[in-house]
Amino acid sequence: MDDSQGKDGSRLMKKYIIRRILSGILTIFIVFTLTFILIKSAPGDPIRTLIGQDNDDPVLQAALEEKWGLNKSLPEQYFAYLSNAVQGDLGTSIIYERSVNEMISEKVGATVLLGLTSAILALIIGTTLGILAARHEGSAYDTITSVTTYTMNSVPSFWLGLMFIILFSTKLGWLPSYGMTTARKNYEGWAYVVDVMRHMALPILTLTMVTMPKYFRTAKSSVLQVMNEDFITTLRATGMSEKKIFSKYVFRNAILPTITIFGITMAYLITGVSLIEVVFSWPGMGRLVLTAINQRDYPTLQGIYLIMSVSIAVVMILVDIIYAVFDPRIRYD
């Protein structure tokens, strides 16, 4: 019987994963189409930006439109770009005349380093504080941490970043306020790692402080909800210790919502850190996105949004699979 149930569970899990992958592919296609339409519908012309607003040379404009394929109809442009994107070619930047693949690969590492580090720290710290607050509900600790996190949740990230720059860089001089490395310093080995970590300190502190409250609230409310369930009362009535009840039943059920939040944070990693990258002059995707928007660089924008949609779909699929592992009822549905 157990072997049969295991086979059925494995089969249902495979079907669930296949369904999620297919829905993810459909989502990417829909997002790709919508972003293409929105980008093309936005006011502005990359060719006018390229040659200058005061240049009225129609021959030059027509030649550039032909070079970049902008003289074709929208359906032709759409299917041409879709065909190239499927093969892994995101096109060439109109403004920089460089491969969009190369431009994104140069910037995405710095963004992932900043976003992933701050997201993991926020997950660990926020969840731990929330669980402790739930287990000591009504205590001074609960009151202090709740007020602090709710306050931080209302603080704009760019304002907090500027305040950290004023305090730790301008006033105290402890940490650098911009960039990823120290200019005119060719550090190598551990010295380079330490230099990067010093430059990461303030942006990561800012991102962690503004992201942590949602993990705190979710963890605290989830633990309180599970601890008030009838089956927990039954377990207590059997004489099971609170430590075992929490570690075996409460924590497993309460941690699921924080996994979802972490997945969403990872999915929107590029957009989530863009503003902080601008504040701290961090050499990531944020400045590339803003430049592409301002200059109406269609291929770069389309490539960035495609990478974003793929990352969102992949992360959400992984989150759903993790959810199904923790809660088998999901795959049975």
C-alpha positions in Angstrom: 0.0 0.0 0.0 2.8 2.4 0.9 4.7 1.6 -2.3 1.5 2.2 -4.3 0.9 5.6 -2.6 4.5 6.6 -3.2 4.2 5.8 -6.9 0.9 7.8 -7.1 2.5 10.7 -5.3 5.5 10.7 -7.7 3.2 10.5 -10.7 1.1 13.4 -9.5 4.2 15.4 -8.7 5.5 14.9 -12.3 2.2 16.0 -13.8 2.1 19.0 -11.5 5.6 20.1 -12.5 4.8 19.6 -16.2 1.6 21.8 -15.9 3.6 24.5 -14.1 6.3 24.5 -16.8 3.7 24.8 -19.6 1.9 27.6 -17.8 5.3 29.3 -17.3 6.1 29.1 -21.0 2.7 30.5 -21.8 3.2 33.3 -19.3 6.5 34.3 -20.8 5.0 34.4 -24.3 2.1 36.6 -23.2 4.4 39.0 -21.3 6.8 39.1 -24.3 3.9 40.1 -26.5 2.5 42.7 -24.1 5.9 44.3 -23.5 6.5 44.5 -27.2 3.2 46.3 -27.8 3.7 48.7 -24.9 7.3 49.6 -25.8 6.3 50.3 -29.4 3.2 52.3 -28.3 5.2 54.5 -26.0 5.9 58.1 -27.2 9.4 58.8 -28.4 11.6 57.6 -31.3 15.0 56.1 -30.8 16.2 57.3 -34.2 15.3 60.9 -33.3 17.2 60.4 -30.1 20.2 59.0 -32.0 20.5 61.7 -34.7 19.3 64.6 -32.5 16.0 66.5 -32.3 17.4 69.4 -34.5 18.5 67.1 -37.3 15.8 67.0 -40.0 17.7 64.9 -42.6 15.0 62.5 -43.9 17.6 60.4 -45.8 19.7 59.8 -42.7 16.6 58.9 -40.7 15.3 56.5 -43.4 18.7 54.8 -43.6 18.9 54.3 -39.8 15.3 53.0 -39.7 16.2 50.5 -42.4 19.4 49.5 -40.5 17.5 48.8 -37.3 14.5 47.2 -39.0 12.2 50.0 -37.8 10.8 50.6 -41.3 9.1 47.2 -41.3 5.5 46.7 -40.0 5.0 45.9 -36.4 4.0 42.2 -37.0 7.2 41.8 -39.1 9.3 43.4 -36.3 7.5 41.2 -33.7 8.1 37.9 -35.4 11.7 38.8 -36.3 12.5 39.6 -32.7 10.7 36.6 -31.4 12.6 34.3 -33.8 15.9 35.7 -32.7 15.0 35.6 -29.0 14.0 31.9 -29.2 17.6 31.3 -30.5 19.1 33.3 -27.6 19.8 36.5 -29.5 18.4 39.6 -27.8 19.5 41.9 -30.6 21.8 44.9 -30.7 21.4 48.2 -28.7 20.4 51.1 -31.0 22.1 53.6 -28.7 25.3 51.8 -27.9 25.5 49.5 -31.0 26.5 46.6 -28.7 25.0 43.2 -28.2 22.2 43.3 -25.7 23.3 39.9 -24.4 26.7 41.3 -23.6 25.4 44.4 -22.0 23.0 42.4 -19.7 25.6 39.8 -18.9 28.0 42.6 -17.8 25.4 44.2 -15.4 23.3 41.3 -14.2 26.0 39.8 -11.9 26.3 43.0 -9.8 22.5 43.2 -9.5 22.1 39.5 -8.5 24.9 39.9 -6.0 23.2 42.9 -4.3 19.7 41.6 -4.5 20.3 38.0 -3.6 22.5 38.9 -0.6 19.9 41.4 0.8 17.0 39.0 0.1 18.6 36.1 2.0 19.5 38.4 4.9 16.0 39.8 5.0 14.5 36.3 4.9 16.7 35.0 7.8 16.4 38.1 10.0 12.8 38.9 9.4 11.6 35.3 9.7 13.6 34.8 12.9 12.3 38.0 14.5 8.7 37.2 13.5 8.8 33.7 14.9 10.3 35.0 18.2 7.7 37.7 18.4 4.9 35.2 17.8 6.2 32.9 20.6 6.4 35.8 23.0 3.3 37.6 21.9 2.4 40.6 24.0 5.9 40.9 25.5 8.1 44.0 25.4 10.2 42.3 22.7 7.1 41.7 20.6 6.0 45.4 21.0 9.5 46.8 20.1 10.1 44.6 17.1 6.6 45.1 15.7 6.7 48.9 16.0 10.2 49.0 14.5 9.4 46.8 11.5 6.1 48.6 10.8 8.0 51.9 10.9 10.6 50.6 8.5 7.9 49.3 6.2 6.7 52.9 5.6 10.1 54.4 4.9 11.0 55.0 1.2 14.1 53.0 0.2 15.8 55.9 -1.5 15.3 58.2 1.5 16.7 55.6 3.8 19.7 55.0 1.5 20.4 58.8 1.5 20.2 58.9 5.3 22.7 56.0 5.5 25.1 57.8 3.1 24.9 61.0 5.2 25.5 59.1 8.5 28.0 56.4 7.6 29.8 58.0 4.7 29.7 61.8 5.2 29.5 62.1 9.0 31.4 59.1 10.2 33.4 58.2 7.1 33.2 54.5 7.8 31.9 53.2 4.5 32.0 54.3 0.8 28.9 55.8 -0.6 29.0 54.9 -4.3 30.3 52.3 -6.8 31.2 48.7 -6.4 35.0 49.1 -6.0 37.4 51.9 -5.1 38.5 53.9 -8.1 42.2 53.9 -9.1 42.8 50.9 -6.7 43.7 47.7 -8.4 42.9 45.4 -5.5 43.4 41.6 -6.0 42.5 38.5 -4.1 41.1 39.0 -0.6 41.7 42.8 -0.7 39.4 43.0 -3.7 36.7 40.9 -1.9 36.9 43.1 1.2 36.7 46.3 -1.0 33.5 45.0 -2.7 32.0 44.0 0.6 32.6 47.5 2.0 30.9 49.0 -1.0 28.0 46.5 -0.6 27.4 47.3 3.0 25.2 50.4 2.7 23.0 49.3 -0.2 22.5 45.9 1.3 21.7 47.4 4.7 19.1 49.6 3.0 17.5 46.8 1.0 17.5 44.5 4.0 15.9 47.1 6.3 13.0 47.9 3.8 12.5 44.2 2.8 12.7 42.6 6.3 9.3 43.9 7.6 7.2 41.8 5.2 9.0 38.6 6.3 8.5 39.6 9.9 4.7 40.2 9.5 4.2 37.1 7.5 6.2 34.8 9.8 4.5 36.2 13.0 1.0 36.0 11.7 1.6 32.5 10.2 3.0 31.1 13.5 0.1 32.6 15.5 -2.4 31.2 13.1 -1.0 27.7 13.1 -0.5 27.7 16.9 -4.3 28.4 17.3 -5.3 25.5 15.1 -7.4 22.7 16.7 -4.8 20.0 15.9 -2.2 21.9 17.9 -4.6 22.0 20.9 -5.0 18.2 20.5 -1.3 17.7 20.4 -0.9 19.7 23.6 -3.6 17.6 25.2 -1.7 14.5 24.5 1.2 15.9 26.6 3.6 16.5 23.7 6.2 19.1 24.5 5.9 22.7 23.1 9.4 22.4 21.6 8.5 19.3 19.6 5.1 20.7 18.6 6.7 23.8 17.2 9.6 22.2 15.4 7.6 19.3 13.9 4.2 20.9 13.2 4.1 24.7 13.6 7.3 25.7 11.9 6.7 23.4 8.8 3.3 24.9 8.2 4.2 28.5 9.1 7.3 28.7 6.9 5.3 28.3 3.6 4.1 31.9 3.2 7.7 33.2 3.7 8.9 30.9 0.9 6.3 32.5 -1.4 7.5 36.0 -0.4 11.1 35.1 -1.0 10.2 33.7 -4.4 8.4 36.8 -5.4 11.4 38.9 -4.2 13.7 36.9 -6.3 11.4 37.1 -9.3 11.4 40.9 -9.2 15.1 41.1 -8.2 16.1 43.3 -11.1 13.3 45.9 -10.7 13.5 45.7 -6.9 17.0 46.9 -6.6 17.0 49.4 -9.5 16.3 52.5 -7.3 18.9 51.6 -4.8 21.5 51.0 -7.6 20.8 54.6 -8.8 21.2 56.0 -5.2 24.5 54.2 -4.6 25.8 54.4 -8.2 25.9 50.6 -8.2 27.0 49.2 -11.6 24.0 46.9 -12.1 20.9 46.7 -14.2 19.2 49.7 -12.7 21.1 52.3 -14.6 20.9 50.3 -17.8 17.1 50.1 -17.5 16.8 53.9 -16.9 19.1 54.7 -19.8 17.2 52.4 -22.2 13.9 53.9 -21.1 15.1 57.5 -21.5 16.7 56.8 -24.9 13.9 54.6 -26.2 16.4 51.8 -26.9 13.8 49.2 -28.0 16.1 46.1 -28.3 17.7 46.7 -24.9 14.3 47.3 -23.2 12.8 44.2 -24.8 15.8 42.1 -23.9 15.7 43.3 -20.2 11.9 42.7 -19.9 12.3 39.2 -21.5 15.0 38.3 -19.0 12.8 39.6 -16.2 9.7 37.6 -17.4 11.8 34.4 -17.7 13.3 34.9 -14.3 9.9 35.5 -12.8 8.4 32.4 -14.4 11.3 30.2 -13.4 11.3 31.4 -9.8 7.6 31.0 -9.4 7.7 27.5 -10.8 10.4 26.6 -8.3 8.4 28.2 -5.5 5.3 26.2 -6.5 7.3 23.0 -6.6 8.8 23.7 -3.1 5.2 24.4 -1.9 4.0 21.1 -3.3 6.9 19.3 -1.5 5.9 20.9 1.8 2.2 20.6 1.3 1.2 17.5 -0.9 -2.4 18.8 -1.0 -1.4 21.3 -3.6 -0.3 18.7 -6.2 -3.4 16.6 -5.5 -5.5 19.6 -6.4 
